[in-house]
Amino acid sequence: MVEKPEEGLTPEDTQEIALRAEGWNDHLRSQSAGQAEHAFELGCGLGLLPILVIIVLLWIFNVITLIPAAVLIVMSLLGLAGVSALLGNVARENAAKRAFRQNVEPEIAQFLSNKRISRQLFDNAASQSLPADAPLQAFLSPLLPASDELEGL
């Protein structure tokens, strides 16, 4: 495959890369958001039932009174929300990785093959066009510009 030199990346190529990167980023975001919501809801739903059963049983058998039971419920709910949020983030990352491998990466490879652009040029252009917190950024490897701080070392 003949690749275009860096100075050969036309403004049209840069614009098309930016548009496609935005579309692929939106795809990753939508795929991962749905999985994260599902994992959070599942974690909260499945975790809440055993906690409530244990607290009700403790209250019924007079091991704890109503006020400590209420405090225990609140503390349990806070802990459960934290664990569920963690599970949601893990699910979001895994869903983004899976969506990238299955859908986005083959589309990028096809686009680069058709345009005869190197992956490095694509990564640089896409990285500059996307916000820093974009899910696609995790899969790009742009060349970093030389830093003045590093030159002095």
VOMARDO-14434 format. One record per residue (C-alpha): x, y, z. Coordinates in steps of 0.02 Angstrom, whole numbers, padded with zeros to 5 digits, always signed. Layout:
BEGIN
XYZ;...
END
This chain:
BEGIN
+00000+00000+00000;+00069+00170-00048;+00043+00292+00094;+00026+00478+00077;+00164+00579+00156;+00113+00688+00303;+00116+00847+00200;+00007+00756+00072;-00142+00747+00190;-00263+00863+00103;-00387+00975+00194;-00525+00866+00122;-00442+00711+00197;-00426+00798+00365;-00608+00852+00360;-00666+00678+00312;-00561+00600+00450;-00638+00721+00575;-00815+00681+00518;-00789+00494+00519;-00698+00500+00687;-00845+00594+00760;-00966+00464+00693;-00862+00319+00758;-00845+00407+00925;-01034+00428+00936;-01055+00243+00897;-00935+00195+01037;-01020+00314+01158;-01195+00248+01122;-01140+00065+01134;-01048+00090+01297;-01180+00200+01378;-01315+00070+01357;-01208-00066+01434;-01157+00046+01579;-01338+00088+01620;-01386-00094+01612;-01244-00146+01729;-01285-00007+01853;-01470-00052+01857;-01431-00236+01874;-01307-00205+02015;-01429-00096+02111;-01576-00212+02083;-01490-00374+02128;-01394-00300+02273;-01542-00213+02352;-01650-00366+02381;-01529-00464+02494;-01486-00308+02594;-01669-00270+02627;-01707-00452+02673;-01564-00456+02800;-01613-00290+02878;-01798-00339+02890;-01751-00506+02969;-01638-00419+03096;-01778-00298+03138;-01910-00436+03151;-01802-00537+03271;-01769-00380+03374;-01581-00383+03342;-01590-00201+03289;-01719-00066+03314;-01799+00044+03183;-01672+00187+03190;-01516+00078+03171;-01607-00017+03034;-01640+00147+02941;-01458+00199+02962;-01401+00029+02900;-01516+00043+02749;-01445+00213+02703;-01265+00154+02723;-01301-00003+02622;-01382+00097+02483;-01232+00213+02473;-01112+00066+02465;-01221-00022+02338;-01227+00134+02228;-01037+00147+02234;-01012-00035+02187;-01143-00021+02050;-01059+00135+01980;-00894+00041+01976;-00976-00104+01884;-01055+00020+01764;-00885+00096+01723;-00808-00075+01694;-00954-00121+01581;-00936+00044+01486;-00751+00013+01453;-00779-00167+01401;-00923-00120+01286;-00818+00015+01204;-00674-00108+01177;-00792-00237+01103;-00879-00110+00990;-00710-00044+00931;-00642-00217+00890;-00801-00278+00805;-00862-00124+00712;-00751+00029+00716;-00579-00046+00690;-00627-00139+00529;-00711+00019+00463;-00555+00121+00502;-00445-00007+00414;-00559-00004+00261;-00560+00186+00259;-00370+00195+00274;-00350+00065+00137;-00467+00159+00020;-00386+00327+00054;-00208+00259+00063;-00175+00350+00226;-00064+00280+00362;-00138+00237+00531;-00020+00362+00613;-00084+00506+00505;-00262+00453+00542;-00228+00443+00729;-00148+00615+00730;-00289+00697+00632;-00428+00608+00727;-00349+00644+00896;-00340+00830+00857;-00521+00837+00800;-00597+00745+00949;-00618+00807+01128;-00496+00736+01256;-00632+00633+01342;-00696+00552+01182;-00706+00361+01192;-00615+00344+01026;-00464+00434+01099;-00425+00278+01203;-00392+00181+01041;-00288+00314+00951;-00099+00327+00962;-00054+00500+00899;+00125+00559+00893;+00150+00684+01032;+00229+00850+00985;+00403+00879+01055;+00396+00962+01224;+00515+01100+01277;+00519+01025+01451;+00584+00859+01385;+00719+00938+01278;+00812+01000+01432;+00830+00826+01507;
END
